[in-house]
Amino acid sequence: MKLDRVSGIFLFMLGAGVFLKSLSYPLGNFRRPGGGLFPLIASILLMGLSATLTLQAFLSKEGEKAAPAPFFPEKDAPKRIVLGFVALLAYRYLLPVIGFGPSTFAFIFILSKFLGKYGWKVSTFFSLVSAASSYYLFQVWLKIPMPIPALRF
């Protein structure tokens, strides 16, 4: 499709710009990464995926004959986008109030239950596992200090 071609080329150029800029920072290595290592890896990944998208768009013949898909394929898509944005804002403002664990649990629960349309049990389980594993990853393993919550439970 024509839109895939344009977006693929744009994303490739964006990745190339980030790639070139990341080379001006120290790269380091995987044990002691420098400031440019993560943008370098991310830009290479972005360029590879966008090149794949562009190539598929140029090689595909059936996309030109089909009618373009609507911007919002589902009827309630605009409501879901607003709900996701509100959940993200609530997460940002609840993080310093109730802490990392509970706010992450609530954020993932809202996303999985109301946007992902999973059941109560699956949403609760997934939220609990996500909050606990991200807490362990950032707080325990990486020792990244999190904000001290105003309300302590």
C-alpha positions as semicolon CSV with decimal commas, in nm:
position;residue;x (nm);y (nm);z (nm)
1;M;0,000;0,000;0,000
2;K;0,111;0,353;-0,061
3;L;0,087;0,452;0,306
4;D;0,317;0,164;0,404
5;R;0,573;0,281;0,149
6;V;0,574;0,637;0,280
7;S;0,581;0,540;0,647
8;G;0,851;0,279;0,586
9;I;1,075;0,529;0,410
10;F;1,011;0,792;0,680
11;L;1,091;0,551;0,962
12;F;1,405;0,433;0,784
13;M;1,526;0,792;0,749
14;L;1,445;0,856;1,117
15;G;1,643;0,545;1,213
16;A;1,935;0,658;0,995
17;G;1,937;0,998;1,167
18;V;1,938;0,839;1,513
19;F;2,209;0,597;1,398
20;L;2,436;0,879;1,282
21;K;2,375;1,085;1,597
22;S;2,440;0,786;1,825
23;L;2,787;0,749;1,675
24;S;2,882;1,088;1,827
25;Y;2,835;0,943;2,179
26;P;3,064;0,689;2,345
27;L;2,942;0,336;2,270
28;G;3,125;0,139;2,536
29;N;3,048;-0,233;2,539
30;F;2,772;-0,458;2,670
31;R;2,924;-0,482;3,017
32;R;2,979;-0,106;3,044
33;P;2,749;0,058;2,789
34;G;2,806;0,414;2,687
35;G;2,544;0,676;2,611
36;G;2,529;0,586;2,243
37;L;2,490;0,208;2,263
38;F;2,115;0,188;2,321
39;P;2,025;0,445;2,051
40;L;2,261;0,263;1,812
41;I;2,093;-0,074;1,870
42;A;1,743;0,078;1,858
43;S;1,818;0,263;1,535
44;I;1,954;-0,051;1,368
45;L;1,639;-0,237;1,471
46;L;1,418;0,048;1,345
47;M;1,600;0,062;1,011
48;G;1,574;-0,314;0,966
49;L;1,203;-0,330;1,043
50;S;1,120;-0,025;0,833
51;A;1,323;-0,162;0,540
52;T;1,122;-0,485;0,567
53;L;0,795;-0,289;0,571
54;T;0,901;-0,080;0,271
55;L;1,016;-0,382;0,074
56;Q;0,691;-0,568;0,142
57;A;0,491;-0,261;0,040
58;F;0,675;-0,229;-0,291
59;L;0,654;-0,601;-0,370
60;S;0,285;-0,638;-0,279
61;K;0,044;-0,609;-0,574
62;E;-0,283;-0,696;-0,402
63;G;-0,274;-0,396;-0,167
64;E;-0,323;-0,154;-0,455
65;K;-0,648;-0,320;-0,565
66;A;-0,808;-0,344;-0,221
67;A;-1,007;-0,061;-0,067
68;P;-0,818;0,130;0,203
69;A;-0,893;0,023;0,558
70;P;-1,070;0,278;0,778
71;F;-0,852;0,473;1,022
72;F;-1,052;0,340;1,319
73;P;-1,152;-0,017;1,224
74;E;-1,361;-0,071;1,538
75;K;-1,651;0,147;1,642
76;D;-1,523;0,205;1,997
77;A;-1,159;0,268;1,896
78;P;-1,159;0,643;1,978
79;K;-1,293;0,568;2,328
80;R;-1,024;0,305;2,380
81;I;-0,752;0,548;2,274
82;V;-0,877;0,811;2,519
83;L;-0,900;0,548;2,796
84;G;-0,542;0,439;2,729
85;F;-0,421;0,799;2,742
86;V;-0,613;0,867;3,066
87;A;-0,469;0,548;3,217
88;L;-0,119;0,659;3,122
89;L;-0,173;1,000;3,282
90;A;-0,319;0,840;3,594
91;Y;-0,017;0,610;3,615
92;R;0,217;0,907;3,593
93;Y;0,040;1,095;3,873
94;L;-0,029;0,793;4,096
95;L;0,330;0,670;4,086
96;P;0,463;0,916;4,348
97;V;0,146;0,888;4,559
98;I;0,093;0,512;4,598
99;G;0,427;0,379;4,473
100;F;0,562;0,177;4,184
101;G;0,406;-0,163;4,257
102;P;0,041;-0,065;4,312
103;S;0,035;0,194;4,034
104;T;0,193;-0,050;3,787
105;F;-0,059;-0,316;3,890
106;A;-0,349;-0,073;3,835
107;F;-0,212;0,048;3,500
108;I;-0,158;-0,301;3,358
109;F;-0,496;-0,412;3,493
110;I;-0,678;-0,126;3,318
111;L;-0,495;-0,194;2,994
112;S;-0,561;-0,568;2,996
113;K;-0,918;-0,559;3,128
114;F;-1,067;-0,264;2,947
115;L;-0,846;-0,227;2,640
116;G;-0,742;-0,589;2,593
117;K;-1,090;-0,714;2,689
118;Y;-0,959;-1,001;2,902
119;G;-1,152;-1,147;3,194
120;W;-1,111;-1,048;3,557
121;K;-0,895;-1,346;3,649
122;V;-0,659;-1,317;3,352
123;S;-0,627;-0,939;3,395
124;T;-0,556;-0,971;3,767
125;F;-0,300;-1,248;3,715
126;F;-0,124;-1,068;3,432
127;S;-0,118;-0,740;3,628
128;L;0,021;-0,908;3,938
129;V;0,293;-1,091;3,744
130;S;0,384;-0,776;3,547
131;A;0,402;-0,554;3,855
132;A;0,603;-0,808;4,056
133;S;0,847;-0,886;3,776
134;S;0,903;-0,521;3,687
135;Y;0,952;-0,437;4,056
136;Y;1,208;-0,716;4,086
137;L;1,380;-0,610;3,763
138;F;1,413;-0,239;3,844
139;Q;1,424;-0,229;4,224
140;V;1,609;-0,548;4,315
141;W;1,820;-0,651;4,017
142;L;1,909;-0,315;3,858
143;K;1,886;-0,124;4,190
144;I;1,712;0,173;4,032
145;P;1,571;0,400;4,304
146;M;1,198;0,451;4,276
147;P;1,008;0,747;4,421
148;I;0,906;0,702;4,784
149;P;0,524;0,701;4,791
150;A;0,338;0,964;4,989
151;L;0,088;0,701;5,107
152;R;0,260;0,396;5,250
153;F;0,064;0,073;5,271
